[in-house]
Amino acid sequence: MNLLLTDEEKMLRHTAREFLEAECPTTLVRAMETDPLGYPPALWRKTAELGWQGMALPETYGGQDLPLVYLGIIMQEVGRAVAPLPLLGTVVAALTIASDATPAQREAILPGVVRGDTVLTWAFTEQDPRFRPDTVQTRAVVDGDHLVINGTKLFVDHFTAADHCLVACRTAAGSGHAGLSLVLVDTKAPGISTTPLVTLAKDKQCAVVFDDVRVPRANVIGRLGEGGPIVERMLDRATVLLCAQMLGATRKDAEMAIDYSKYRVAFGQPIGALQSIQHICADMIVWIDGGELLTYEALWKMDQGLPAGIEVSQAKAFCNEKCEAVVRFSQMIHGGIGFMMEFDLHLWFRRVSAWAMRLGTSYEHRARIAHALIDSPGTVVLGRPVPVVVAV
Amino acid sequence: MDFGFTPEQEALRREVRDFIAEHLTAEIVEELEGLTEGFGVSRSVGRGPLVSRLFDEIAKRGWLGISYPKEYGGQDGDRITQYIVEEEFARVGIAVGLAGSGAPAILAAGTEEQKRAFIPKLISGEYSFALGFTEPQAGADLASLQCRAVRDGDDYVINGQKMYTSAAHTATHVYLMARTDTAVPKHQGISIFLVPMDTPGLTVRPLWTIQNEPRAPLGTTYGAYRTNETFFDDVRVPKTTLLGKENEGWGVGSMGLNLDRVGAARYLISVRRDEDIVNWVKTNRFDGYSPADDPAIRDKIAELWIEAQVCRLMTMRSMSIVEHGGHFTYEGAAEKIWAPEHGVRTSEAITQMLGPYGQLLNGSPYAVEKGIFAHNLMGAFQSGINHGSVQVMRDQVARRGLGLPSARRAGRPEAGR
């Protein structure tokens, strides 16, 4: 047991930070908010050269086969720089393909991801905003060698920039996990139309309508109608990596407030000498540390092949509330300057706030934890695994 | 990062659990709960015959002083293994570790003679310390302490008063912080002494707390500890009782406090009620009402559970720093903010879940879990006050951890008096 970063992990973080500080200034972040593509392809290729896209992918396909903990460190740095990259969607879809797809499917997709030629995304949420599988209504009906997809997905990241999208569909009647399938869809396939959403983070999310979209049956990930557990693993990975991204952004945001309080003078002294400010700063750091510990424990458990769903929900429920509180306090410490458009702080505030709303609310994640704690037989002991209860 | 334990450590954990299941009999629990004055459930201050025998069994297995050097009576083991043993025993309200014992500071700052004199006997339980830090006018602002130690030949003569000297009536020694120089800034004139409690001129008077209800059940936060005030009237001790160098006691004492904060006991006293309330909610029904079905209770329980995990993880982080040779900047203080405040939040939330049952003390008809939740409500917040209040801890995080400047203060006394 050692919760401190190893020298190698520190080096990875250091390298990633230096790279993004040089390559991803806030002018670029701002430019991408109004850019039609929404990410800079040149930067995307450079991150591939650094091995980020393939970091946790198998060596067979050009990846580095490193633990998810390493990917978490990268996502934190991406969050710190609020780098406008389609990395989260790409790695989450790629990890799902690596763990659950056939060798042929992997061979078709993963090498391109590792090289930085391919952008991926995934689509789950529909009209019903709840973060649970029974909200999936999009139908995929078998028609010979094809599936025909009909439905609407919302809040899909970087769909127009992506080459492929993993789409959660219902291939048989049922609720919850029953009858769910995950299907690899070419984003340029006929019958797909998109509508951009205008978001707080000014990122590239859209609504995607599937109107009789024909997809080869060979594009199903796993067995037809048995995609529930695959989708659940995908969402858990996405959620915990989003936590890492949020925490990276939140820590940077807090550091800006702490630095500001050291030189902003009021009443004849830096406001950082006032205990009312100091104690808020102390809480900010304690909360961020807490979120990091929860997040890395979840990632570590995944790396060990242990159940980690409860740990993921612990991290996201905590980060949703604490990261939001940190960026709010950071705005407060900055006073009026904090909400000036020309001052950069809002770049972090808007993103962290938006990320807290995605991939499960605090209420939903706590409901999942409560279900495991309360609706399972036997007694619970802190530090021992909570009994696994099948998702409802 | 590695959040796991080795197979050997996991095996030891099972062994300790099995030992506890076998040896912590109803009779021993009854003996522990029957001792109403300062039993403090450790080897040195829990002198019932069954408890003494229990500690002999624990010692026989080499579970005391695991991480201390063999030459001083320890096992040369690692701190994480020590932690596992502490954690399992702390879970059932028994302190086997040496956190808060003075041993870490003696090992770090003591003379060879002091190490040989104290550490083996602290491990065996023959010796124990009461902490003599706080004074009537010096609590959070500890460095303002006024208890004086004046050099007289080869001796020091001590005069003053210490507050909240918990277990001083059963301890063999007091770990005393006293002023040895009044002419220098207050932090620079302080020294530490290891004073035998039987030294003439030293008297102890009990201070009863609201946690010391005679029937406080085992596991009540601080319910077990009798605290005291201790008076020093011309207490003469040889200069060999000085720990570290004269006037460098602030550094020694701060380090001791940091080490004292690390360990299983402090986080477990803050989180044990979380397990209890989950298990209670799972199994209790009242006519047609089941708390397990109440969405508000379910949400709150999950929230508390997450907070408890953060307590556990912050303790593991501190253990990692101790074991892997790092040094603390603010991490110990962070843990000391989060865990006690969680303990308060959980105690208060639980009383809301229990409603009127929450007020029933041990021995009352209809009391829930021996009234532990009510007893604990009286004790939980103490953890956020003693050994550096959560406000003082926030100062430390802000100033040491984040480099924020010290506040200007009006009329701040520069010397110690």
Interface residues (C-beta under 8 A of the other chain):
Chain A: M1 N2 L3 L4 L5 T6 E9 V69 I258 S261 K262 G268 Q269 P270 G272 A273 L274 Q275 I277 Q278 H279 C281 A282 D283 I285 V286 D289 G290 L293 L294 Y296 E297 W300 K301 Q304 Q314 A317 F318 Y363 H365 R366 A367 R368 I369 A370 H371 L373 I374 D375 T379 V380 V381 L382 G383
Chain B: M1 D2 F3 G4 F5 Q9 I80 E87 V271 D274 E275 V278 N279 V281 K282 A292 R298 D299 I301 A302 E303 W305 I306 A308 Q309 V310 R312 L313 M314 M316 R317 M319 S320 I321 E323 H324 G326 Y330 E331 A334 I337 W338 Q391 M393 R394 D395 V397 A398 R399 G401 L402 G403 L404 P405 S406 A407 R408
